[in-house]
C-alpha cells in the first residue's frame, strides 16, 4: 500500500503525465502550479531519481518516469474502481475518455454509440497523423488511438476496425472526374497533393507510385486532409485518400484506381496494461455491440488482437 504521505506526490506525477503539463495537472487537481511542481520534485528527491526532462516550459518523461507510469496507472485504476464500487450505479461510468485519431470517419459512429450508452462520460478527441496519435497513446495523453499504421509492439493491443481502398480525388471539373476508374499512371501528368511526412496515407501513396514506377509531374505537400480537400477544390492538384475519408457532398469527385488500388487499414490501439480500465473496456464493448448488431457496416473489430494470433 502506498504510504499516505506519498499519495499526493504520486498523484501530482500521474496527472502531470496524463494532462500533458504541470499547468493542466494543477487545473485538473484544483491546486496551484507551484504545489504540483513541489510535489513532483519532492517525489524525485525522496527516491533520488529524475522523472521528467525539463526543457523550459516543456517536460518529457525520463526512462524512469516511463517505467513508473504503468505501475502508477494500475494503482490509480484500483483507486478509481474502489471509488466506482462505492458510488451509485448511475455514476459507474463517469469520468473522461480521450481518443486520438487520424480522422473521424471510421470511429465516430462508435464514439456516438458510446456517448449514447454512457452520457456522463466526458469525451475528448485529438486529431493528428498516425505517428502523433500513437505517441499520444504511449505518453498517456489518450486512452485509445485509431491509426492506419500497423504497429507490432508487445505493449499494445491492436484491433482492426476498417479497410478501405485509396481513390483518386479530383475537382468535379477535372478531366478525370467522370471516369469509372483510372490507373496510377495518370499522375505522371498531374500535380499530386501529399500529406506531411509521418502520414500513413502519404506512405501508402509513395509506395504504390514506386511499385508502378510513376513520378508525378509535380508535388505539393499539405499538412492536413481538410487542407488537401480545399486545395483540390481550388484546382491546385489531385490527391489519393481512403474512399471512406472523402468528405461527402464536398464538391469533390472520387475515382477508383484499377487494377488493385492501394488498401488502407484502420487499427484501434490501447495499452495492454490498461485493458481492464473500465472506460476502455466499455468502449471496446461498444465496438463489439456495433459489430454484432451490424448497425455500422464499416466498423468491424478483429475478434483476436494481433499479438495473440
N, C-alpha and C positions, 0 to 999 in steps of 0.2 A: 504494500500500500504506500502511496506517495505521502511523504511527510507533509503535514498541514502547511508548514512554513514554505514548502517548495511549490505547492499547488498554484498560487498566483503567479509565480515566476514561470512555471511551465506553460500556464495559460497565456501569458504575455508572449512567450516564444511561439506558441501554436498559432495564435491569432495573427501575429505579425507575418508568419508564413502564409496562412490562409488568405488574409486580406491583401497581401502584397506590399504593405508598407506599415511603418510604425504609426503614421497618421491615421490610416484606415483602421488599424487594430485598436487604437485609442478610442476612435469614434464607436467602433463596434462594442467595446467593453465599457463604454461610458466613463473612461478615465482620461487623464491628461497625457499628452505625448511624453513629457519628461518622466511620468510614472512608468509608462511602458518601457522606455529606454532604460530606466534604472533597474527595472525588474529583469530585463534580458541581460544586462551587464552583471547583475548580481548572480544570476544563474551561471553565467560563464565563469565568473570569479570563483564561485563556490566549488566548481569542478575543475577549474584550471583549463578550460577549453575555449575555443573560438567557434561560435555557431553561425556567424554571419561574416561575409566580406563586406566591408563598408567602403563605398566609393562616393563621397559627397553625400547627397541626399538619397542615393540608391543603395540597396542592400541585396546580397545574394547569399544563398546557403553555402556554407563550407561543406566539405565531405562529412565532417562530424555531425553537422546540423541535418544534412540529408539522411544520414543513417538513423538519427534520432527520431525523425518525423514519423515513420510508420509506427514506432512504439508509442509515441505521444498520441497518434491518431487512434490507436486501439484503446488507450487509456481514456481519451475524451469520448470515444464511442461508447465505452462502458458507462461513463457518467451520463451520457445522453439517454442510453437505454434504461438506466435506473430512473432517471427523471421522467422518461416517457411512461414507464410502467406505473408510476405514481400519479399520473395525470388521468383526467377523464379520457375515454375512448376518442372523443371528438378531437383531442389535441395530439393524438399519437403521431400524426404525420405533419405536424407543424415544423417550421424551420425554413432553411434556404437551400435551394438546389441550383447549382450552376453548371451550365453546359457550354462547351466550346465546340464550334463547328466551322467547317469551311464554307458552308452555305445552308440556308434554311430548308431547301426544297424537299429533302428526303426525310428529315427528322421532325419538322414542325407538326405533322399530323400526330405523331406520338407525344410531342410536348402538349398539344391541345388536349389529347385524351388524358394525359397525366394531370393537367390543370383541372379538368372536369372532375377527375376522381379525387384529387387532393387540393381543394380550393384554398386551404390555409397555408400551403407551401408558397414561399416567395421564390420566383424563378428568375434567374439571370442568364442571359445568352451572350457569349463572347464570340465574335466572328473574326477569323484570321485564316491564313493559309495552313496547309497540313502541318508543317513544322511548328508553327506558332501554337496551334491548339494542342498538339501533343506535348510541347514544352509546358504549356499551362497545366496540363494534367499531371505531369510528374512533379511539378512545382506546387501542387495542391491548390492552384487557383481556380480550377474547375473540378467537378465531380465526375463527369464523363466527357469524352471527346469524340466527335464524329470527324473522320478524316478519310481521304481516299488513299492514304499511304498504308500499305500492308507492312506492319512492323512486327518482327519476331523478337519479342522481349519477354523473358520469363516472368517479369514483374507485372505484365499487362495481360488482362483478359480481353480477347478480341472477338467481336460478333459481326458477321457480315449482314448488313441491313439493306443493301440495294446494289444493283448492277445496271449500267446504262452505257450505250454506245455514244461516242463522240459524233457530233454532227457539225457541218459547216454552217456558220451563222453569218448571214449577209443582209444588207438592206433590201427591202422588197423590190426596189427599183434596179437592183443589180442583175446583170445578165444571167447569173447562175441561179437566181431566186426561184425560178419556175421549173427547174429540172427535178425530175422524180428522184434522181440520185446523181452523185458525181464521184470522181476519182481524186485522190490527193494530188495527182499531177497538175491539176488546175492551179494550185498555189504557186507554181513556178512563174505565173504571170500576175500574181496578186500581192498586195501588201498584207502581211499577216500580223494580227494584233495578239501579242503574247502576254500572259501573266508574269509576275515577278519571279525571280529565282526562289525555289522553295515550294512553288505551287506544283501540286501533283498533276494538274491539267497541263501545265507547261511541259513537265517531264514526259507525259504521255504523248503530247503533240510532237515534241522534238524526237522522241524515239520512233514514232510512226514515220516521220519525214526521213529520218536516217535510213530506215529499212527500205523505203521506196526510192532513196536517192534523190529526193525532191528538195530544192533550195528555193525558198520564196523570193520573189522579186525584191521585197523589202520587208523589214520587221520593225514594229513599234512596240515597245514594252510599256504596259499599263498595269498599275498596281491593284486593281480590283475588278471583279466580274461586272459590277454595275457600271464602272467607268468604261470598260470594254464595250458593253452593250450600247452605251451612248455614243462612243466613237464609231461603232458600226453604223448607227443611225445617221451620223454626220458624214458618212462616206469616207472615213479615214482608212478603211480596210475591212477585212473579214477575220473571223476567228473560229477556233474549234472549242466546243464545250459539250458537256454531257447533255443529252436531249432533255432530260428532266429538269435541267437547270436553266434552260432558255426561258426568260420571263414570258408569261402568257399575255397576249394582247398588247405587246410592247413594240409593235411596228418592226418586227424582225422576222426574217424567213430562215427556217431550218431546212437544210438539205442533207439527206442521208449520204453516208460515204460508202461506196461499194468498190470492190468487194471487201468484206471483213473490216469494217471500220473499227478503230481502237475502242476497247471496252474499259470503262472506269468502274471500279467497285468502291462502295462506301462502307466503312467499318466504324463500329462503335467500340470504344475502348474505356475501360476503367481499371484502376489498380486492383490487382488480385487481393492485396491486403485489406481493401475496403469493400470487398464483395458483399459482406454481410451488413454494411451500413444500411439503415432502414430505408432511406430515400433512394439510394442506388438500387437496392433490391426492389423497391416499389416501382421505379422507372422501368427496370428490366421486366417486371411482371406486366406492366402496361404494354410493352412491346410484344410480349408473348400473347397477350389477350387480343391485340390487334391482328396478329397473325392467325390466331385460331378463329376469330370471327370474320376474317377477310374484309375488315372494314376499310383497309387501305391497301390497294393492290400492290403497291411497290414497296411496302415495308415487310421484309422477311428477315427473321432472326435465325442465324445458324443454331441448330439445337445443341451443338457442341463447340465450345471455344476452341480455336485452332491449336492452342498449345496443349490441349488434352487429346487431340486427334492423332 
